[in-house]
Amino acid sequence: MIADGSNAISGFLEATVRYATPLAFAALGECVSERAGVINIGLEGAIIAGALGATVGAGIAGPAAGFVAGVAAGLLIAVLFALFTVWLRADQIITGTAITMLALGLTGTLYRTVYGVGGVALSTPTVGVLAVPGLSSLPFVGRALFAQPAVTYLLYVLAPLIAWWMARTHGGLATRAMGESPEAAIVAGIRPRLVQTSAVLFAGAMAGMAGATLVLAQAGTFAEGMSAGRGFIAIAIVVLGRWRPLGVAAAALLFGAANALQTLFQAMGWEQVPYQLFLAVPYVLTLIVLAGAGGRAAAPKALGRRRR
């Protein structure tokens, strides 16, 4: 009985980290973009583009090429977003919404064009679990933290690295300055377009990585709309994490737990409860975060502001 309970907890934690991984990639990128003053609503579009890019790339040359293609596809969406918002000074919310709709429609069209109108049962090469000897045998957290695909371990390095970069380097301080006071940053010699474009491109690459992770480390297939609102959830995660990379990584785990919980509820066979209610758990949590934590968190002062 004790062993069953331990396995259940270990399985729940393992699922939490697995679900949190793509969310953390997208949210860390969005965190950098928002600290530069640009809110990227087009994140959802970059994720689905990354998923399709990874599918095509992996089908041609294997999973490694799939990750490269996924990042490239996310970057392509980010280039479009940066062109309109940073260089042409269009409204960030409207542009991001339009780009998301464009990417969802375009990926669906390309998918049907490449793989067939009927939507064939597409199987994509995936990366396996890379267990760390010794550590993966730790009770409860061993498999959750140290028996995951290699891309998850990348996050262990990336989150503190971004936190250090943002706090200790000239580029990170310039990014934060653009999000707080663009006018003062310009007076200090910071090039606003360069900083904001770099931040948006980084966010796009991370969103593409998130999409590639969905396909190549989790689902093993592509489906239209498989991003399933993760871009918007990532934006909520940034709010919950208070625009701090380590806080964002921790908040991603919370949403990963919400996803793992809805899967657990369904597996428990509560047939009298519609399964759609379980699927809604992460989205309800998103609303609670935006209504609660969002009201108290201090966003970058120039977030979403168009430069004159």
Secondary structure, DSSP 8 states (H G I E B T S, - for coil): -HHHHHHHHHHHHHHHHHHHHHHHHHHHHHHHHHHTT---TTHHHHHHHHHHHHHHHHHHH-HHHHHHHHHHHHHHHHHHHHIIIIIS---HHHHHHHHHHHHHHHHHHHHHHHHTTTT----------EE-TTGGGSTTTHHHHHEE-HHHHHHHHHHHHHHHHHHHSHHHHHHHHHHH-HHHHHHTT--HHHHHHHHHHHHHHHHHHHHHHIIIIIISS--TTTTTTHHHHHHHHHHHTTT-HHHHHHHHHHHHHHHHHHHHHHHTT-TTS-HHHHHTHHHHHHHHHHHTHHHHS---TTTT----
